[in-house]
Amino acid sequence: MSSHKNKKSTVSKSVKEKRPEIETNRIIKGNCIKSMKALPKKSVDLIFADPPYNLQLGGDLHRPDNSKVDAVDDHWDQFESFKAYDKFTREWLKEAKELLTDDGGIWVIGSYHNIFRIGAIMQDMGFWILNDVVWRKSNPMPNFRGRRFTNAHETMIWASKSPKSKYCFNYDAMKAMNDDTQMRSDWVLPICNGHERLKNEAGEKVHPTQKPESLLYRVILSSTRKGDVVLDPFFGTGTTGCVAKQLGRQYIGLEQEDEYIAAAEARIEATQEIENPDVLEVKSKREEKRIPFGWLLEHGYLKPGTVLTDHKNKFSAQVGVDGTLLASSGEEDLRGSIHKVGAALQEAPSCNGWTYWHYKENGRRYPIDALRQKLRNQVDAPQKQ
């Protein structure tokens, strides 16, 4: 067992469920399957797995100038057959599934050589696939032989432990990171290069498939909460550990190669933690306290009879004393919730009344959602003694 010299932590429970105690912020040396067997079941919130790709290289690859390409030809990426690779995949996925909490999730990254085999095995094992995310490399390696398209992407499978899992997805955080637009499933990010690429004393790559921190940043931030435990069974040079440390998550790395462990330890030791815990909080609207529309009346944020309009001032409705809205559509009088009346006026199947309806203040219109947030802050504020 190896430690990266940072203070280790012991996590005993997650937000939603009790968990066995597990020692975190460490690198465990050894075979990943045997190492996972030794860890307590249902003790991990998220797994990020970058397994061997089984590239099946038929020989050396050369550039047009006859220089050799530094391809992945390491012993750990070599399997005698697809059958052997599938057996290995089932074994590590079996242990991974047992380590996940009931609401845990898993990301597996791969190329066309292996990701389809892995995806089929995951479905056979009962994982529930949520997305396949395409990592589009903004600076991919060219296809030197000119016999195929340039391989410019890798595929990640994001899945929950089962169809019933209440997995974590920080939708609002992803939307905020994407200039307030829904994050798509195609991510354009550069490959690991420059100062981020770890090299040994000879100037050679320490690890041939080191992933960029930007990729792990998005993976971990999107699908974990502060303090969650992230396991990487193919730890390599520790990208998962570095990003987990930055984001205030706990990590466990499994790795059998001494050279990779040494590089990961030094790298993680040099990674700075964020000192302000408030910065690490990711807020989700779905987890915020529910505020019924009627509470705005009870707390004086709106008065009965107030006229609400849509943002274009096309439709209007009056607020009733019981929190319903009163409106007219042609010859029909409408009365109901802010959502139902909004949908009826638009002849739409549904409507988010909180963002559709606006109130007027100082000559400007604001969505009533702003009043909901003010009331939520008031309700959540600590009471003075």
Salt bridges, closest charged atoms under 4 A:
GLU23 OE2 - LYS8 NZ 3.43
GLU23 OE1 - ARG26 NH1 3.96
ASP45 OD2 - ARG19 NH2 2.70
ASP50 OD2 - LYS211 NZ 2.79
ASP60 OD1 - LYS68 NZ 3.65
ASP86 OD2 - ARG117 NH2 2.76
GLU91 OE2 - LYS87 NZ 2.62
GLU95 OE2 - LYS37 NZ 2.98
GLU95 OE1 - LYS41 NZ 3.65
GLU95 OE2 - LYS94 NZ 3.53
GLU98 OE1 - LYS41 NZ 3.20
GLU98 OE2 - LYS94 NZ 3.39
ASP102 OD1 - LYS42 NZ 3.20
ASP102 OD1 - LYS161 NZ 3.78
GLU154 OE2 - LYS137 NZ 2.79
ASP186 OD2 - ARG136 NH1 3.80
ASP186 OD2 - ARG184 NH2 2.88
GLU213 OE2 - ARG267 NH2 3.19
GLU257 OE2 - HIS75 NE2 3.08
ASP258 OD1 - LYS29 NZ 2.52
GLU281 OE2 - LYS226 NZ 2.95
GLU287 OE2 - ARG225 NH2 3.16
GLU288 OE1 - ARG376 NH1 2.88
ASP322 OD1 - ARG335 NH2 3.59
ASP369 OD1 - ARG372 NH2 2.71
